[in-house]
Amino acid sequence: MLRQICILTTLALLPPASHAQTVQPATGAAVAETWLPTLQVDTPQQGFDLAIVMARRAVKTTQPDVAVLKAQRPRYAGDAASLIDVSAVAAAWFATIAAANDYWRE
């Protein structure tokens, strides 16, 4: 259980990807609306960026208290296994996006 919390916390605190997000998070009343209208993106880089956005969104939905997320960070920040697990979560989202984009083949 702690490992799962660490994974989710790590994703919530990741810095933004190097490129701009392809999907902007919804705010206010728009939260009830669709924040992810499509998985379609133009490039693998955009797909990876979207995977990170989705993973972070899942964390924020699961644990909306940023103070709690930040308080848990020291527990996993130096744990290589936890950090590798985070990569697995992002990879799973990326695989979903890649499949939705037919792996960027024409």
Phi, psi and omega per residue, in radians:
M1 nan -0.779 3.122
L2 -1.062 -0.674 3.131
R3 -1.084 -0.731 3.120
Q4 -1.130 -0.719 3.102
I5 -1.079 -0.739 3.139
C6 -1.092 -0.729 3.129
I7 -1.065 -0.873 -3.112
L8 -1.127 -0.689 3.131
T9 -1.129 -0.741 3.127
T10 -1.037 -0.784 -3.137
L11 -1.103 -0.645 3.141
A12 -1.159 -0.519 -3.057
L13 -1.744 0.053 3.110
L14 -1.097 2.518 3.052
P15 -1.217 2.788 3.113
P16 -1.029 2.633 3.104
A17 -1.099 2.834 -3.048
S18 -1.084 -0.464 3.120
H19 -1.810 2.815 3.124
A20 -1.074 2.606 3.102
Q21 -1.148 2.482 3.111
T22 -1.445 -0.343 3.135
V23 -2.243 2.156 3.123
Q24 -1.487 2.358 3.108
P25 -1.067 2.512 3.117
A26 -1.339 2.691 3.126
T27 -2.310 2.804 3.054
G28 0.956 -2.349 -3.103
A29 -1.131 -0.391 -3.107
A30 -1.223 -0.232 -3.136
V31 -1.033 -0.656 3.140
A32 -1.196 -0.366 3.111
E33 -1.442 -3.139 -3.130
T34 -1.271 2.109 3.085
W35 -1.671 -0.225 -3.130
L36 -2.257 1.463 -3.047
P37 -1.223 -0.405 -3.103
T38 -2.787 2.747 2.993
L39 -1.727 -0.024 -3.114
Q40 -1.284 2.205 3.083
V41 -2.390 2.873 -3.053
D42 -1.491 -0.514 -3.036
T43 -2.386 2.795 3.041
P44 -1.031 -0.638 3.113
Q45 -1.061 -0.775 3.089
Q46 -1.112 -0.601 3.086
G47 -1.114 -0.753 3.103
F48 -1.122 -0.786 3.117
D49 -1.020 -0.746 3.120
L50 -1.137 -0.654 3.101
A51 -1.044 -0.739 3.125
I52 -1.156 -0.752 3.102
V53 -1.020 -0.781 -3.119
M54 -1.133 -0.736 3.138
A55 -1.131 -0.753 3.127
R56 -1.133 -0.685 3.126
R57 -1.094 -0.705 3.107
A58 -1.083 -0.707 3.121
V59 -1.126 -0.825 -3.115
K60 -1.120 -0.557 3.090
T61 -1.237 -0.693 -3.125
T62 -1.265 -0.737 -3.116
Q63 -2.336 1.560 -3.084
P64 -1.302 -0.198 -3.113
D65 -1.468 1.782 -3.105
V66 -1.064 -0.605 3.133
A67 -1.073 -0.694 3.107
V68 -1.142 -0.771 3.131
L69 -1.035 -0.815 -3.119
K70 -1.178 -0.602 3.137
A71 -1.148 -0.530 -3.111
Q72 -1.466 -0.268 -3.055
R73 -0.971 -0.759 -3.135
P74 -1.028 -0.440 -3.132
R75 -1.162 -0.601 -3.044
Y76 -1.986 -0.207 -3.034
A77 -1.002 -0.562 3.133
G78 -1.790 0.130 -3.104
D79 -1.682 1.812 -3.080
A80 -1.001 -0.698 -3.116
A81 -1.097 -0.719 3.121
S82 -1.140 -0.715 -3.138
L83 -1.182 -0.627 3.072
I84 -1.166 -0.665 3.095
D85 -1.048 -0.621 3.101
V86 -1.067 -0.723 3.115
S87 -1.068 -0.624 3.126
A88 -1.138 -0.666 3.103
V89 -1.126 -0.835 3.124
A90 -1.089 -0.672 3.128
A91 -1.119 -0.660 3.115
A92 -1.119 -0.764 3.077
W93 -1.116 -0.743 -3.136
F94 -1.079 -0.713 3.114
A95 -1.067 -0.688 3.103
T96 -1.097 -0.795 -3.138
I97 -1.162 -0.724 3.128
A98 -1.070 -0.742 3.118
A99 -1.128 -0.698 3.124
A100 -1.130 -0.426 3.133
N101 -1.775 0.307 -3.129
D102 0.862 0.677 3.087
Y103 0.951 0.534 3.073
W104 1.035 0.496 3.036
R105 -1.720 2.649 3.090
E106 -1.680 nan nan
